[in-house]
Amino acid sequence: MFFDNYDTPVFRPPSEAQSFILRLTRGCAHNKCTYCNMYRGVPFQVLTDKEIAAQIAKAAAYNREGVRRIFLADGDAMVLAAPRLIRILNTLYKVFPHLQRVSSYAAPKDILAKTPEEMLALREAGLKLLYYGMESGDSATLLAIKKGVDGEQSIKAGQMVRAAGIKLSIMVILGIAGVEGSERHALATAKAINAIQPTMLSALCLMLYRGSELKEQFERGEFNPLPPAGLMEELQLMMQNINLPQEHHCLFRSNHVSNYVQLAGTLPQEKERLLSEIEYSIGELKKMKHWDVYNNDNY
C-alpha cells in the first residue's frame, strides 16, 4: 500500500510487498555506489512533517485496522535524526492499532551516525528490522564501489544494529569485486558475517544496470565480471568460511531475480546441505556456453 504521487521511483524489499510504504525521503543521500542506478537523477529530499502526515492519514482512512507492517522509504530513511524517527514511530503505532513491525533500508553511514543509545531507543519505539546492503566486507572492494565505508566500519554498523536488538537482514553481492578480487571479497565478507551474526543473509548476483558507473567501467574494459559458475564458486568459498555459533539461527536466501540458482536454508544448521547444492550448481553452470548477460541493455 503506497500513497504518494509516484513522481520518482519507489523501491522496497520483496518481503515488504504487503506493507504500507511510507515515504520519509526521496532518493538516496549517498547515491554514489558504482553498481547502483536506483536513484540516479533523483535529487535527495527529506519530506516535511506535513507530507509524511498526509500519507499516514490517507493510509489510516483507507485501512487503519489492516496495516500490520510499514516500510520506511526511500533508500535511506535512517538518515533522519533519531528523535524525529522516534516521533514518527510513536505516531505510527498510535494510528494503526494492529501494527506489528516497522522496517527500513539502512545505509552504513546512517547507522554509524547514530549512538548506541539512539539505536536502542529506535528499537524500543518499534523499529523492528533493518535491511543493510553491506555488499562486501572487503575494504578494497568497498572503496572501489564507493560505498562510503571500509570493511571495519561495515562490520561496526552491523554490530550496532544487532547490539540494539533490531533484526538485521544483510545483503551481499556475488561478483561485485570482479574476477581479480573474488577470493578476497568472499573471505572478507564471510569474516564480516561471522562478526555481525545477522538475522538474515541474502546473496545477490551482480547485475550491471544501464546508467551505473560499474557498467560503464565494464564497457571500457576496466571491470572483469565473473561467469555464472564463478559466482557460485565465490558463494561456495564464502559459505565455507561462514562459521556462526551453533545456537544462532540465520535465514539464508539466494532467491533474488539476479540469482542463477535458488537456495534457501538456515545457518549454521543447514550449511552442509547448502554447500552440497552449491557444488552441484557449479557443475551445471559450467556446462553453459552462453552467459554474456552483462551486455544486456534491458538492465
C-alpha positions, -999 to 999 in steps of 0.1 A, spaced: 0 0 0 16 33 -11 1 67 -11 20 93 -30 22 108 -65 48 84 -78 68 113 -91 101 94 -85 108 56 -83 100 37 -51 119 6 -42 113 -19 -14 125 -54 -4 104 -83 -18 93 -93 17 77 -59 21 52 -65 -7 22 -63 16 35 -34 37 23 2 38 52 20 21 57 53 40 80 77 22 102 98 46 127 107 19 131 108 -18 161 92 -33 194 83 -16 216 107 4 247 88 -6 238 80 -42 274 73 -52 277 34 -53 291 24 -87 268 -6 -91 235 11 -84 213 32 -107 182 32 -85 181 69 -77 203 83 -104 188 117 -114 166 119 -82 176 148 -61 177 138 -24 150 152 -3 137 148 32 99 151 33 83 176 56 62 166 86 31 177 67 39 155 37 46 125 60 14 131 80 -7 133 48 5 98 38 -3 84 72 -38 100 72 -46 85 37 -34 50 48 -55 53 80 -86 64 61 -81 35 37 -73 6 61 -65 17 96 -73 -18 110 -54 -37 83 -20 -21 84 3 -46 102 37 -38 85 52 -5 75 83 0 54 100 34 56 112 46 22 132 56 1 168 45 0 178 55 35 151 68 58 176 62 86 193 94 75 167 112 96 178 122 131 169 97 158 144 120 177 124 126 145 124 90 136 112 81 171 83 107 169 73 91 136 74 56 150 53 67 180 27 82 157 25 50 136 19 27 165 -8 51 178 -26 54 145 -25 18 134 -37 -4 163 -26 -37 148 8 -26 136 34 -54 143 65 -42 125 82 -11 111 113 -17 89 136 3 67 167 2 45 198 13 64 230 26 48 261 20 69 269 57 73 234 64 86 238 37 112 272 49 123 259 84 127 236 72 155 247 65 190 242 31 206 216 47 229 198 61 199 197 27 182 183 12 213 157 39 216 146 33 180 142 -4 187 121 4 218 100 28 197 92 -1 174 118 -2 146 120 -40 143 140 -47 112 167 -31 91 178 -41 56 215 -35 52 231 -36 18 266 -44 31 276 -58 -4 311 -68 8 332 -69 39 364 -62 20 378 -27 23 394 -26 -12 361 -37 -28 341 -12 -7 364 16 -18 362 6 -55 324 6 -54 323 39 -35 302 25 -6 315 52 17 328 29 44 356 4 48 354 -32 60 359 -23 97 331 3 95 308 -20 76 312 -46 104 307 -19 132 274 -8 115 260 -43 115 271 -49 151 254 -17 163 221 -29 148 224 -63 165 235 -48 198 203 -27 198 182 -59 195 170 -49 160 167 -77 135 192 -74 107 189 -85 71 223 -83 53 226 -83 15 259 -92 -2 266 -91 -39 284 -120 -56 308 -108 -83 310 -72 -71 348 -74 -69 352 -89 -104 374 -119 -112 406 -103 -97 390 -96 -63 367 -126 -60 387 -146 -34 395 -115 -13 358 -104 -14 345 -138 -4 368 -143 25 364 -108 39 327 -110 36 325 -143 54 346 -128 82 322 -98 84 292 -121 86 308 -141 114 315 -109 133 280 -94 129 259 -126 131 229 -112 112 193 -124 115 190 -129 77 216 -131 49 208 -127 12 234 -133 -16 225 -115 -48 244 -118 -81 259 -87 -97 238 -71 -124 253 -43 -145 225 -18 -148 223 7 -176 233 41 -162 255 27 -134 292 36 -132 302 0 -130 285 -9 -163 304 19 -179 337 5 -164 328 -29 -179 322 -14 -213 356 3 -212 372 -29 -203 381 -18 -168 359 -44 -149 362 -81 -155 329 -99 -144 326 -134 -132 307 -160 -153 277 -177 -136 298 -207 -124 324 -182 -110 297 -165 -90 287 -198 -74 324 -207 -67 326 -173 -49 295 -182 -29 310 -216 -22 342 -201 -7 321 -176 12 298 -202 26 327 -225 36 341 -197 57 309 -186 74 311 -201 109 282 -189 130 276 -202 166 256 -234 166 228 -218 187 225 -189 162 198 -190 135 204 -170 104 180 -174 75 199 -176 42 184 -169 8 196 -165 -28 162 -161 -44 166 -126 -59 158 -121 -96 195 -118 -102 203 -153 -89 210 -182 -113 204 -207 -85 176 -205 -59 189 -215 -25 173 -214 10 183 -227 44 193 -218 79 228 -212 90 247 -228 105 223 -258 108 220 -264 71 254 -253 59 265 -287 46 233 -291 26 237 -257 11 273 -264 2 263 -296 -15 237 -278 -36 262 -251 -45 287 -277 -56 261 -293 -78 251 -260 -93 287 -252 -102 289 -283 -123 257 -275 -141 266 -239 -147 300 -248 -162 280 -266 -189 266 -232 -201 281 -220 -233 265 -185 -234 264 -163 -204 272 -127 -216 242 -112 -197 263 -82 -187 258 -67 -222 220 -68 -218 207 -32 -223 174 -41 -207 191 -37 -172 
